Amino acid sequence: MGTPQTSAPHVALLEPPGFLMLNYGPGTPAVTLTAHLAYGAIVGGFLTPPG
């Protein structure tokens, strides 16, 4: 959410994500990477050749 340094103190603003989306919390890069790996594993499971 917005910080006291934002230009609109009366309205909650969503900050820009920043480097590796760290403005959304320190766990965001790990959760994003885990979600991407899980998605890739699921999609990759459907694309394996029958054998």
PDB file as gemmi writes it, atoms N, CA and C in Angstrom:
CRYST1    1.000    1.000    1.000  90.00  90.00  90.00 P 1                      
ATOM      1  N   MET A   1       0.852  -1.173   0.000  1.00  0.00           N  
ATOM      2  CA  MET A   1       0.000   0.000   0.000  1.00  0.00           C  
ATOM      3  C   MET A   1       0.890   1.225   0.000  1.00  0.00           C  
ATOM      4  N   GLY A   2       0.266   2.359  -0.121  1.00  0.00           N  
ATOM      5  CA  GLY A   2       1.000   3.607  -0.165  1.00  0.00           C  
ATOM      6  C   GLY A   2       1.745   3.887   1.122  1.00  0.00           C  
ATOM      7  N   THR A   3       2.792   4.645   1.009  1.00  0.00           N  
ATOM      8  CA  THR A   3       3.593   5.032   2.168  1.00  0.00           C  
ATOM      9  C   THR A   3       3.351   6.499   2.477  1.00  0.00           C  
ATOM     10  N   PRO A   4       3.797   6.979   3.621  1.00  0.00           N  
ATOM     11  CA  PRO A   4       3.626   8.407   3.919  1.00  0.00           C  
ATOM     12  C   PRO A   4       4.304   9.327   2.898  1.00  0.00           C  
ATOM     13  N   GLN A   5       5.243   8.808   2.126  1.00  0.00           N  
ATOM     14  CA  GLN A   5       5.925   9.625   1.127  1.00  0.00           C  
ATOM     15  C   GLN A   5       5.129   9.781  -0.176  1.00  0.00           C  
ATOM     16  N   THR A   6       4.006   9.091  -0.317  1.00  0.00           N  
ATOM     17  CA  THR A   6       3.234   9.221  -1.552  1.00  0.00           C  
ATOM     18  C   THR A   6       2.542  10.566  -1.595  1.00  0.00           C  
ATOM     19  N   SER A   7       2.136  10.966  -2.780  1.00  0.00           N  
ATOM     20  CA  SER A   7       1.545  12.291  -2.953  1.00  0.00           C  
ATOM     21  C   SER A   7       0.065  12.344  -2.578  1.00  0.00           C  
ATOM     22  N   ALA A   8      -0.570  11.218  -2.342  1.00  0.00           N  
ATOM     23  CA  ALA A   8      -1.993  11.196  -1.991  1.00  0.00           C  
ATOM     24  C   ALA A   8      -2.172  10.487  -0.645  1.00  0.00           C  
ATOM     25  N   PRO A   9      -2.006  11.194   0.462  1.00  0.00           N  
ATOM     26  CA  PRO A   9      -2.037  10.535   1.767  1.00  0.00           C  
ATOM     27  C   PRO A   9      -3.417  10.050   2.199  1.00  0.00           C  
ATOM     28  N   HIS A  10      -4.498  10.547   1.598  1.00  0.00           N  
ATOM     29  CA  HIS A  10      -5.840  10.176   2.032  1.00  0.00           C  
ATOM     30  C   HIS A  10      -6.401   8.967   1.290  1.00  0.00           C  
ATOM     31  N   VAL A  11      -5.719   8.546   0.245  1.00  0.00           N  
ATOM     32  CA  VAL A  11      -6.189   7.430  -0.566  1.00  0.00           C  
ATOM     33  C   VAL A  11      -5.115   6.347  -0.563  1.00  0.00           C  
ATOM     34  N   ALA A  12      -5.512   5.122  -0.278  1.00  0.00           N  
ATOM     35  CA  ALA A  12      -4.552   4.018  -0.316  1.00  0.00           C  
ATOM     36  C   ALA A  12      -4.149   3.754  -1.756  1.00  0.00           C  
ATOM     37  N   LEU A  13      -2.859   3.785  -2.013  1.00  0.00           N  
ATOM     38  CA  LEU A  13      -2.339   3.562  -3.358  1.00  0.00           C  
ATOM     39  C   LEU A  13      -1.478   2.315  -3.370  1.00  0.00           C  
ATOM     40  N   LEU A  14      -1.478   1.631  -4.468  1.00  0.00           N  
ATOM     41  CA  LEU A  14      -0.608   0.481  -4.635  1.00  0.00           C  
ATOM     42  C   LEU A  14       0.713   0.979  -5.196  1.00  0.00           C  
ATOM     43  N   GLU A  15       1.794   0.686  -4.484  1.00  0.00           N  
ATOM     44  CA  GLU A  15       3.116   1.124  -4.917  1.00  0.00           C  
ATOM     45  C   GLU A  15       3.542   0.352  -6.161  1.00  0.00           C  
ATOM     46  N   PRO A  16       4.446   0.916  -6.961  1.00  0.00           N  
ATOM     47  CA  PRO A  16       5.019   0.153  -8.074  1.00  0.00           C  
ATOM     48  C   PRO A  16       5.746  -1.074  -7.511  1.00  0.00           C  
ATOM     49  N   PRO A  17       5.810  -2.163  -8.270  1.00  0.00           N  
ATOM     50  CA  PRO A  17       6.371  -3.389  -7.714  1.00  0.00           C  
ATOM     51  C   PRO A  17       7.834  -3.280  -7.312  1.00  0.00           C  
ATOM     52  N   GLY A  18       8.625  -2.487  -8.014  1.00  0.00           N  
ATOM     53  CA  GLY A  18      10.044  -2.380  -7.685  1.00  0.00           C  
ATOM     54  C   GLY A  18      10.823  -3.603  -8.142  1.00  0.00           C  
ATOM     55  N   PHE A  19      12.106  -3.622  -7.781  1.00  0.00           N  
ATOM     56  CA  PHE A  19      12.998  -4.705  -8.177  1.00  0.00           C  
ATOM     57  C   PHE A  19      12.524  -6.024  -7.574  1.00  0.00           C  
ATOM     58  N   LEU A  20      12.307  -7.031  -8.399  1.00  0.00           N  
ATOM     59  CA  LEU A  20      11.825  -8.360  -8.001  1.00  0.00           C  
ATOM     60  C   LEU A  20      10.522  -8.296  -7.202  1.00  0.00           C  
ATOM     61  N   MET A  21       9.742  -7.250  -7.405  1.00  0.00           N  
ATOM     62  CA  MET A  21       8.458  -7.042  -6.717  1.00  0.00           C  
ATOM     63  C   MET A  21       8.617  -7.004  -5.196  1.00  0.00           C  
ATOM     64  N   LEU A  22       9.761  -6.533  -4.706  1.00  0.00           N  
ATOM     65  CA  LEU A  22      10.021  -6.520  -3.268  1.00  0.00           C  
ATOM     66  C   LEU A  22       9.173  -5.506  -2.520  1.00  0.00           C  
ATOM     67  N   ASN A  23       8.575  -4.530  -3.213  1.00  0.00           N  
ATOM     68  CA  ASN A  23       7.679  -3.588  -2.534  1.00  0.00           C  
ATOM     69  C   ASN A  23       6.387  -4.261  -2.093  1.00  0.00           C  
ATOM     70  N   TYR A  24       6.105  -5.461  -2.589  1.00  0.00           N  
ATOM     71  CA  TYR A  24       4.905  -6.195  -2.197  1.00  0.00           C  
ATOM     72  C   TYR A  24       5.192  -7.168  -1.064  1.00  0.00           C  
ATOM     73  N   GLY A  25       6.391  -7.177  -0.547  1.00  0.00           N  
ATOM     74  CA  GLY A  25       6.771  -8.038   0.563  1.00  0.00           C  
ATOM     75  C   GLY A  25       7.979  -8.877   0.210  1.00  0.00           C  
ATOM     76  N   PRO A  26       8.748  -9.260   1.228  1.00  0.00           N  
ATOM     77  CA  PRO A  26       9.983  -9.995   0.938  1.00  0.00           C  
ATOM     78  C   PRO A  26       9.754 -11.409   0.399  1.00  0.00           C  
ATOM     79  N   GLY A  27       8.590 -11.991   0.627  1.00  0.00           N  
ATOM     80  CA  GLY A  27       8.325 -13.343   0.145  1.00  0.00           C  
ATOM     81  C   GLY A  27       7.790 -13.388  -1.267  1.00  0.00           C  
ATOM     82  N   THR A  28       7.500 -12.251  -1.862  1.00  0.00           N  
ATOM     83  CA  THR A  28       6.887 -12.220  -3.191  1.00  0.00           C  
ATOM     84  C   THR A  28       7.745 -12.892  -4.262  1.00  0.00           C  
ATOM     85  N   PRO A  29       9.063 -12.643  -4.330  1.00  0.00           N  
ATOM     86  CA  PRO A  29       9.841 -13.330  -5.368  1.00  0.00           C  
ATOM     87  C   PRO A  29       9.813 -14.849  -5.217  1.00  0.00           C  
ATOM     88  N   ALA A  30       9.860 -15.355  -3.993  1.00  0.00           N  
ATOM     89  CA  ALA A  30       9.845 -16.803  -3.781  1.00  0.00           C  
ATOM     90  C   ALA A  30       8.502 -17.396  -4.182  1.00  0.00           C  
ATOM     91  N   VAL A  31       7.411 -16.730  -3.827  1.00  0.00           N  
ATOM     92  CA  VAL A  31       6.078 -17.224  -4.187  1.00  0.00           C  
ATOM     93  C   VAL A  31       5.894 -17.179  -5.695  1.00  0.00           C  
ATOM     94  N   THR A  32       6.354 -16.122  -6.334  1.00  0.00           N  
ATOM     95  CA  THR A  32       6.237 -15.993  -7.793  1.00  0.00           C  
ATOM     96  C   THR A  32       7.038 -17.086  -8.492  1.00  0.00           C  
ATOM     97  N   LEU A  33       8.253 -17.326  -8.039  1.00  0.00           N  
ATOM     98  CA  LEU A  33       9.082 -18.367  -8.640  1.00  0.00           C  
ATOM     99  C   LEU A  33       8.451 -19.746  -8.442  1.00  0.00           C  
ATOM    100  N   THR A  34       7.946 -20.011  -7.246  1.00  0.00           N  
ATOM    101  CA  THR A  34       7.303 -21.297  -6.970  1.00  0.00           C  
ATOM    102  C   THR A  34       6.076 -21.494  -7.850  1.00  0.00           C  
ATOM    103  N   ALA A  35       5.275 -20.443  -8.008  1.00  0.00           N  
ATOM    104  CA  ALA A  35       4.077 -20.540  -8.851  1.00  0.00           C  
ATOM    105  C   ALA A  35       4.461 -20.789 -10.306  1.00  0.00           C  
ATOM    106  N   HIS A  36       5.506 -20.115 -10.789  1.00  0.00           N  
ATOM    107  CA  HIS A  36       5.941 -20.336 -12.163  1.00  0.00           C  
ATOM    108  C   HIS A  36       6.458 -21.767 -12.359  1.00  0.00           C  
ATOM    109  N   LEU A  37       7.195 -22.273 -11.407  1.00  0.00           N  
ATOM    110  CA  LEU A  37       7.702 -23.646 -11.517  1.00  0.00           C  
ATOM    111  C   LEU A  37       6.560 -24.660 -11.488  1.00  0.00           C  
ATOM    112  N   ALA A  38       5.591 -24.441 -10.625  1.00  0.00           N  
ATOM    113  CA  ALA A  38       4.451 -25.357 -10.556  1.00  0.00           C  
ATOM    114  C   ALA A  38       3.657 -25.327 -11.855  1.00  0.00           C  
ATOM    115  N   TYR A  39       3.419 -24.137 -12.380  1.00  0.00           N  
ATOM    116  CA  TYR A  39       2.691 -24.014 -13.643  1.00  0.00           C  
ATOM    117  C   TYR A  39       3.455 -24.715 -14.778  1.00  0.00           C  
ATOM    118  N   GLY A  40       4.766 -24.490 -14.819  1.00  0.00           N  
ATOM    119  CA  GLY A  40       5.577 -25.129 -15.848  1.00  0.00           C  
ATOM    120  C   GLY A  40       5.574 -26.636 -15.738  1.00  0.00           C  
ATOM    121  N   ALA A  41       5.577 -27.144 -14.506  1.00  0.00           N  
ATOM    122  CA  ALA A  41       5.538 -28.598 -14.317  1.00  0.00           C  
ATOM    123  C   ALA A  41       4.205 -29.175 -14.781  1.00  0.00           C  
ATOM    124  N   ILE A  42       3.122 -28.478 -14.491  1.00  0.00           N  
ATOM    125  CA  ILE A  42       1.801 -28.954 -14.899  1.00  0.00           C  
ATOM    126  C   ILE A  42       1.679 -28.944 -16.425  1.00  0.00           C  
ATOM    127  N   VAL A  43       2.058 -27.832 -17.033  1.00  0.00           N  
ATOM    128  CA  VAL A  43       1.978 -27.733 -18.497  1.00  0.00           C  
ATOM    129  C   VAL A  43       2.941 -28.727 -19.141  1.00  0.00           C  
ATOM    130  N   GLY A  44       4.151 -28.843 -18.597  1.00  0.00           N  
ATOM    131  CA  GLY A  44       5.116 -29.785 -19.132  1.00  0.00           C  
ATOM    132  C   GLY A  44       4.658 -31.224 -19.013  1.00  0.00           C  
ATOM    133  N   GLY A  45       3.874 -31.522 -17.985  1.00  0.00           N  
ATOM    134  CA  GLY A  45       3.334 -32.871 -17.831  1.00  0.00           C  
ATOM    135  C   GLY A  45       2.380 -33.242 -18.935  1.00  0.00           C  
ATOM    136  N   PHE A  46       1.664 -32.260 -19.471  1.00  0.00           N  
ATOM    137  CA  PHE A  46       0.731 -32.521 -20.577  1.00  0.00           C  
ATOM    138  C   PHE A  46       1.448 -32.602 -21.923  1.00  0.00           C  
ATOM    139  N   LEU A  47       2.635 -32.070 -22.001  1.00  0.00           N  
ATOM    140  CA  LEU A  47       3.346 -32.013 -23.283  1.00  0.00           C  
ATOM    141  C   LEU A  47       4.361 -33.123 -23.483  1.00  0.00           C  
ATOM    142  N   THR A  48       4.519 -34.017 -22.517  1.00  0.00           N  
ATOM    143  CA  THR A  48       5.479 -35.092 -22.695  1.00  0.00           C  
ATOM    144  C   THR A  48       4.976 -36.068 -23.753  1.00  0.00           C  
ATOM    145  N   PRO A  49       5.868 -36.534 -24.588  1.00  0.00           N  
ATOM    146  CA  PRO A  49       5.430 -37.471 -25.646  1.00  0.00           C  
ATOM    147  C   PRO A  49       5.024 -38.808 -25.034  1.00  0.00           C  
ATOM    148  N   PRO A  50       4.006 -39.430 -25.589  1.00  0.00           N  
ATOM    149  CA  PRO A  50       3.604 -40.746 -25.072  1.00  0.00           C  
ATOM    150  C   PRO A  50       4.695 -41.767 -25.333  1.00  0.00           C  
ATOM    151  N   GLY A  51       4.880 -42.621 -24.373  1.00  0.00           N  
ATOM    152  CA  GLY A  51       5.940 -43.589 -24.603  1.00  0.00           C  
ATOM    153  C   GLY A  51       5.898 -44.659 -23.676  1.00  0.00           C  
TER     154      GLY A  51                                                      
END                                                                             
